[in-house]
């Protein structure tokens, strides 16, 4: 997986100065200043993007059971086009056997394919221990929601060969505190989401070791008490890091601004993208939600009710662009929310960013103050995507 010694030139995304990044054996060996004369022709250079929640990409779906052969491998390589060098395939609420089968498929892909092994940092299990109520449950099937069950989770973890690193649950169920404590003992990050839990239940979950909020502000009742409610409570908990879908459709700018100001460095970006991400606008028959419409503007909604979203299709570069373009965050801060912050939160090697000794997981991009486009992606020092030679790139 390690590449030969090479160099990559670009404008450092934080210092705004041109640099040469030297790569040896898959890691950054040196970062040196570059003549400013070349600045105008250079792309930006930044650490690779890390997505903690992604359900599929460009037709490869982690929630159509059985997962199609090669789906994980294709998604991993497809995500290089988006600058994503590490990600967590997300398996949502389903039958016990179906979840077990999904875990086996993802684990097998990681064992058999070097790219999947390098790119899949872990699995995110979103459910089935979530709220059964309409609204908080979102698009998850009410038939399968249930209370936390430790032996069942251990069965899934065994099928995943220990790769389940994040679990989203609602602490409204009896036995949640004990379940959370067991997850923490095994090094599994517990995230609160799809919840109708009371403030007291959320507080108890945080004290038991829950550390994250899954797509905060989404997966909720349409109407809530002004206070207290589970969104206010999660905002107030200093021990919770908030994940946000910043695609411009899931959360209004005012809500994003409030969460960013409240959480500060405990705010992360996720895509929560479904398998239709990366595909052309049009009408699709979706196994979750039925017929859906992907608009040219990048919004996915139910065909018979345009007011209701049918999931997210925009990847992390879109969210970074939205935050930066709207003035809610500087470019480097928005990028860090989708890169070194989630890496640090999950204790991934990329957490040190562009520094000597860090993995050479890099994204080179162009930014015109309105939109961001990935030019090249490097994984462990290997160039795995190049926009100018797209059909020939993609091997490790």
C-alpha positions as CSV (number, residue, x, y, z in Angstrom):
1,X,0.0,0.0,0.0
2,X,3.0,2.4,0.3
3,X,4.0,4.5,-2.6
4,X,7.4,5.5,-3.9
5,X,9.0,8.8,-3.0
6,X,7.2,11.6,-4.8
7,X,6.3,15.2,-4.5
8,X,3.0,17.0,-4.7
9,X,2.7,20.8,-5.2
10,X,-0.2,23.0,-4.1
11,X,-1.4,25.9,-2.0
12,X,-1.6,24.9,1.6
13,X,-5.2,25.2,2.6
14,X,-4.4,26.8,5.9
15,X,-1.3,29.0,5.3
16,X,-2.4,30.0,1.8
17,X,1.2,29.6,0.7
18,X,2.5,27.4,-2.1
19,X,4.3,24.3,-0.8
20,X,5.9,21.1,-2.0
21,X,4.8,18.0,0.0
22,X,7.3,15.2,-0.1
23,X,6.0,11.6,0.2
24,X,8.0,8.6,1.2
25,X,6.6,5.1,1.9
26,X,3.1,6.4,2.1
27,X,3.7,9.2,4.6
28,X,4.6,12.9,4.4
29,X,8.4,13.1,4.8
30,X,8.8,16.9,4.4
31,X,6.8,20.1,3.6
32,X,8.8,22.8,1.9
33,X,8.0,26.4,0.7
34,X,7.6,26.7,-3.1
35,X,8.2,29.8,-5.2
36,X,5.2,32.2,-5.1
37,X,5.6,32.7,-8.9
38,X,3.8,29.4,-9.4
39,X,0.9,30.2,-7.1
40,X,-1.6,31.1,-9.7
41,X,-1.4,27.8,-11.5
42,X,-1.5,25.6,-8.4
43,X,-4.5,23.8,-6.9
44,X,-5.2,23.9,-3.2
45,X,-3.8,21.0,-1.1
46,X,-5.4,19.6,2.1
47,X,-5.7,16.4,4.1
48,X,-8.1,13.8,2.7
49,X,-11.7,13.9,3.7
50,X,-13.2,11.6,6.3
51,X,-17.0,10.7,6.1
52,X,-18.4,9.2,9.3
53,X,-21.8,8.4,7.7
54,X,-22.3,7.3,4.1
55,X,-25.0,4.8,2.9
56,X,-23.7,4.3,-0.6
57,X,-22.4,6.0,-3.7
58,X,-23.1,6.1,-7.4
59,X,-25.4,3.1,-7.4
60,X,-23.5,1.0,-4.8
61,X,-25.8,0.6,-1.8
62,X,-24.9,-0.7,1.6
63,X,-28.5,-1.2,2.5
64,X,-29.8,-3.3,-0.4
65,X,-29.5,-6.8,1.0
66,X,-27.6,-8.7,-0.1
67,X,-25.1,-6.1,-0.9
68,X,-24.1,-6.5,-4.5
69,X,-20.7,-8.1,-5.2
70,X,-18.1,-5.4,-5.7
71,X,-20.3,-2.6,-4.2
72,X,-17.9,-1.7,-1.4
73,X,-15.0,-1.7,-3.7
74,X,-16.7,0.5,-6.3
75,X,-17.9,2.9,-3.7
76,X,-14.5,3.2,-2.2
77,X,-12.9,4.0,-5.6
78,X,-15.8,6.3,-6.5
79,X,-15.4,8.3,-3.4
80,X,-11.8,9.2,-4.4
81,X,-13.4,11.5,-6.9
82,X,-14.8,13.4,-4.0
83,X,-11.6,13.6,-2.1
84,X,-12.8,11.1,0.5
85,X,-9.8,8.9,1.7
86,X,-11.5,7.3,4.7
87,X,-15.1,6.6,5.4
88,X,-17.6,4.5,7.4
89,X,-20.1,2.5,5.4
90,X,-23.4,3.0,7.2
91,X,-25.9,0.1,7.6
92,X,-29.3,1.2,8.8
93,X,-32.3,-0.5,10.6
94,X,-33.2,-3.8,9.1
95,X,-33.9,-7.4,10.1
96,X,-31.4,-9.2,12.3
97,X,-30.3,-11.6,9.6
98,X,-30.1,-8.8,7.0
99,X,-27.8,-6.6,9.2
100,X,-25.6,-9.6,9.9
101,X,-25.4,-10.3,6.1
102,X,-24.5,-6.7,5.4
103,X,-21.7,-6.8,8.1
104,X,-20.3,-10.0,6.5
105,X,-20.3,-8.5,3.0
106,X,-18.5,-5.3,4.1
107,X,-15.9,-7.2,6.2
108,X,-15.3,-9.6,3.3
109,X,-14.7,-6.7,0.9
110,X,-12.2,-5.2,3.3
111,X,-10.3,-8.4,3.7
112,X,-10.2,-9.1,-0.1
113,X,-9.6,-5.7,-1.6
114,X,-6.6,-3.5,-0.6
115,X,-8.5,-0.3,-1.6
116,X,-11.5,-1.1,0.6
117,X,-9.2,-2.2,3.4
118,X,-7.4,1.1,3.3
119,X,-10.5,3.3,2.8
120,X,-13.0,1.7,5.2
121,X,-12.1,3.0,8.6
122,X,-14.9,1.2,10.3
123,X,-18.7,0.5,10.0
124,X,-21.4,2.8,11.2
125,X,-24.5,0.9,12.5
126,X,-27.4,3.3,12.4
127,X,-30.1,1.5,14.2
128,X,-32.1,-0.6,14.9
129,X,-32.0,0.6,18.5
130,X,-33.7,3.9,17.6
131,X,-37.0,5.5,18.3
132,X,-40.1,3.7,16.9
133,X,-42.0,7.1,16.7
134,X,-42.9,8.7,13.4
135,X,-40.6,11.7,12.8
136,X,-37.5,10.7,14.9
137,X,-37.5,7.3,13.1
138,X,-37.1,9.0,9.8
139,X,-37.1,6.6,6.9
140,X,-36.1,3.6,9.0
141,X,-38.6,0.7,9.0
142,X,-40.7,0.7,12.2
143,X,-41.0,-3.1,11.8
144,X,-37.4,-3.5,13.0
145,X,-36.9,-0.9,15.6
146,X,-36.2,-2.4,19.1
147,X,-34.5,-2.0,22.4
148,X,-30.7,-2.4,22.6
149,X,-29.7,-6.1,22.7
150,X,-26.1,-6.9,23.7
151,X,-25.9,-10.5,22.5
152,X,-27.4,-9.4,19.2
153,X,-24.9,-6.6,18.8
154,X,-22.1,-9.0,19.6
155,X,-23.4,-11.3,16.8
156,X,-23.2,-8.4,14.3
157,X,-19.8,-7.4,15.6
158,X,-18.5,-10.9,15.1
159,X,-19.9,-10.9,11.5
160,X,-18.2,-7.6,10.9
161,X,-14.9,-9.0,12.3
162,X,-14.8,-6.2,14.9
163,X,-15.3,-3.4,12.3
164,X,-18.4,-1.8,13.9
165,X,-16.8,1.4,15.2
166,X,-19.9,3.7,15.5
167,X,-23.5,2.9,16.6
168,X,-26.4,5.3,16.4
169,X,-29.1,4.6,19.0
170,X,-31.8,6.3,21.0
171,X,-31.4,6.2,24.8
172,X,-35.1,6.2,25.3
173,X,-35.1,2.4,25.6
174,X,-34.8,0.5,28.9
175,X,-31.3,-0.9,29.3
176,X,-29.7,1.8,27.1
177,X,-27.3,3.0,29.8
178,X,-25.9,-0.5,30.4
179,X,-25.6,-1.1,26.6
180,X,-23.8,2.2,26.1
181,X,-21.3,1.3,28.8
182,X,-20.6,-2.0,27.2
183,X,-20.0,-0.4,23.8
184,X,-17.6,2.1,25.4
185,X,-15.7,-0.8,27.0
186,X,-15.2,-2.3,23.5
187,X,-14.1,1.0,21.9
188,X,-17.3,1.5,20.0
189,X,-18.4,5.2,19.6
190,X,-22.0,5.7,20.7
191,X,-24.0,8.4,18.9
192,X,-27.4,9.6,19.8
193,X,-29.7,9.9,16.9
194,X,-33.2,9.2,15.6
195,X,-34.3,9.8,19.2
196,X,-37.3,11.0,21.2
197,X,-35.4,10.6,24.4
198,X,-36.1,12.9,27.3
199,X,-33.4,15.3,28.5
200,X,-32.8,13.1,31.5
201,X,-32.3,10.1,29.3
202,X,-29.9,12.0,27.1
203,X,-27.9,13.2,30.1
204,X,-27.7,9.6,31.4
205,X,-26.5,8.4,28.0
206,X,-23.7,11.0,28.0
207,X,-22.6,10.1,31.5
208,X,-22.5,6.4,30.3
209,X,-20.2,7.4,27.5
210,X,-22.2,8.5,24.5
211,X,-20.0,11.0,22.6
212,X,-21.7,12.0,19.4
213,X,-25.0,13.3,17.9
214,X,-26.0,11.8,14.5
215,X,-27.1,14.4,11.9
216,X,-28.3,16.8,14.7
217,X,-31.5,18.6,13.7
218,X,-32.7,15.9,11.3
219,X,-34.5,12.7,12.2
220,X,-36.9,14.6,14.5
221,X,-40.6,15.4,15.1
222,X,-42.0,18.2,12.9
223,X,-43.2,19.9,16.1
224,X,-41.3,20.0,19.4
225,X,-41.9,21.6,22.8
226,X,-40.1,24.9,22.8
227,X,-38.1,23.6,25.8
228,X,-37.1,21.2,27.0
229,X,-36.5,19.0,24.0
230,X,-33.9,16.5,22.7
231,X,-32.3,19.0,20.3
232,X,-31.7,21.7,23.0
233,X,-30.4,19.0,25.3
234,X,-27.9,17.6,22.8
235,X,-26.7,21.2,22.0
236,X,-26.2,21.8,25.7
237,X,-24.1,18.7,26.3
238,X,-20.5,19.6,26.1
239,X,-19.6,15.9,25.9
240,X,-21.4,15.5,22.6
241,X,-19.8,16.2,19.2
242,X,-22.4,17.2,16.6
243,X,-22.5,15.8,13.1
244,X,-24.2,18.0,10.6
245,X,-25.5,17.6,7.0
246,X,-24.6,20.9,5.5
247,X,-26.0,20.4,2.0
248,X,-28.3,23.5,2.2
249,X,-31.4,21.3,2.1
250,X,-31.4,19.4,5.4
251,X,-30.8,22.4,7.8
252,X,-31.5,26.1,7.3
253,X,-28.6,28.4,7.5
254,X,-29.8,29.8,10.8
255,X,-29.8,26.4,12.4
256,X,-26.4,25.6,11.0
257,X,-25.1,28.8,12.4
258,X,-26.4,28.2,15.8
259,X,-25.0,24.7,16.0
260,X,-21.6,25.8,14.7
261,X,-21.5,28.6,17.3
262,X,-22.6,26.4,20.1
263,X,-20.4,23.4,19.4
264,X,-17.3,25.1,18.0
265,X,-14.6,22.5,17.4
266,X,-17.1,19.8,18.4
267,X,-18.9,20.3,15.0
268,X,-18.3,17.8,12.2
269,X,-19.6,17.5,8.7
270,X,-21.1,14.2,7.3
271,X,-22.7,13.6,4.0
272,X,-25.2,10.8,5.1
273,X,-25.3,10.2,1.3
274,X,-27.5,7.5,-0.2
275,X,-26.6,5.4,-3.2
276,X,-28.0,7.9,-5.6
277,X,-25.2,10.4,-4.8
278,X,-23.0,10.8,-7.8
279,X,-25.8,10.0,-10.3
280,X,-27.6,12.1,-12.8
281,X,-30.7,14.1,-12.0
282,X,-33.9,12.2,-12.7
283,X,-36.7,10.0,-11.3
284,X,-35.6,6.9,-9.4
285,X,-37.4,4.0,-7.8
286,X,-35.9,3.8,-4.3
287,X,-36.2,0.8,-2.0
288,X,-36.6,3.3,0.9
289,X,-39.3,5.9,0.2
290,X,-40.5,4.6,-3.1
291,X,-40.3,6.9,-6.2
292,X,-37.9,9.8,-5.6
293,X,-36.7,12.8,-7.6
294,X,-33.1,14.0,-7.8
295,X,-33.2,17.6,-9.0
296,X,-30.6,19.4,-11.0
297,X,-30.0,21.5,-7.9
298,X,-28.9,18.4,-6.0
299,X,-32.0,17.9,-3.8
300,X,-33.5,14.5,-3.4
301,X,-37.3,14.4,-2.5
302,X,-40.3,12.1,-2.7
303,X,-41.9,12.2,-6.1
304,X,-45.4,12.5,-4.6
305,X,-44.4,15.1,-2.0
306,X,-41.7,17.5,-3.0
307,X,-41.7,19.0,0.4
308,X,-40.2,15.9,2.0
309,X,-36.6,15.0,1.5
310,X,-35.7,11.4,0.6
311,X,-32.1,11.5,1.8
312,X,-28.9,13.3,1.0
313,X,-26.9,13.0,-2.3
314,X,-24.3,15.6,-1.8
315,X,-20.8,14.7,-0.6
316,X,-18.5,16.5,1.7
317,X,-17.0,19.0,-0.9
318,X,-20.5,20.3,-1.4
319,X,-21.0,20.9,2.4
320,X,-17.6,22.6,2.6
321,X,-18.6,24.9,-0.3
322,X,-22.0,25.7,1.3
323,X,-20.5,26.7,4.6
324,X,-17.7,28.8,3.0
325,X,-19.8,30.4,0.4
326,X,-22.5,31.4,2.9
327,X,-19.9,32.9,5.2
328,X,-20.6,30.5,8.1
329,X,-17.0,29.3,8.1
330,X,-13.6,30.0,6.6
331,X,-12.5,27.5,4.0
332,X,-9.9,26.0,6.2
333,X,-12.3,25.6,9.1
334,X,-15.0,24.0,6.9
335,X,-12.4,21.7,5.5
336,X,-11.2,20.6,8.9
337,X,-14.8,19.8,9.9
338,X,-14.8,17.2,7.2
339,X,-11.2,16.0,7.6
340,X,-8.9,16.3,10.6
341,X,-11.8,16.8,13.1
342,X,-13.6,13.6,12.4
343,X,-10.2,11.9,12.1
344,X,-9.2,13.1,15.5
345,X,-12.6,12.2,17.0
346,X,-12.2,8.6,15.7
347,X,-8.4,8.6,16.5
348,X,-7.4,8.0,12.9
349,X,-3.8,8.6,11.8
350,X,-4.9,11.5,9.6
351,X,-5.8,13.6,12.6
352,X,-2.4,15.5,12.4
353,X,-3.3,16.8,8.9
354,X,-0.6,18.2,6.7
355,X,2.4,17.4,8.9
356,X,5.6,15.4,8.7
357,X,4.9,11.7,9.6
358,X,1.2,11.8,8.8
359,X,-0.3,9.5,6.2
360,X,-0.1,11.0,2.7
361,X,-3.9,11.0,2.4
362,X,-4.3,14.2,0.3
363,X,-6.9,16.0,-1.7
364,X,-6.0,18.7,-4.3
365,X,-8.9,20.9,-5.3
366,X,-9.9,24.1,-7.1
367,X,-12.0,26.7,-5.3
368,X,-13.6,29.7,-7.1
369,X,-15.3,31.1,-4.0
370,X,-18.6,29.5,-5.1
371,X,-17.9,25.8,-5.6
372,X,-15.1,23.3,-4.9
373,X,-13.9,20.6,-7.3
374,X,-11.5,17.8,-6.5
375,X,-8.5,17.6,-8.9
376,X,-6.5,14.8,-7.4
377,X,-6.7,12.4,-4.5
378,X,-3.8,10.5,-2.8
379,X,-4.2,7.6,-0.5
380,X,-1.2,6.4,1.4
381,X,1.0,8.3,-1.1
382,X,-0.6,6.7,-4.1
383,X,-2.4,8.9,-6.6
384,X,-5.8,7.2,-6.8
385,X,-7.7,9.9,-8.7
386,X,-6.7,12.5,-11.3
387,X,-9.5,14.5,-13.0
388,X,-7.4,14.8,-16.1
389,X,-6.9,11.0,-16.4
390,X,-10.0,9.8,-14.7
391,X,-10.4,6.6,-16.7
392,X,-6.9,5.5,-16.0
393,X,-6.7,6.2,-12.3
394,X,-8.1,4.2,-9.4
395,X,-5.7,1.5,-8.3
396,X,-3.6,1.0,-5.2
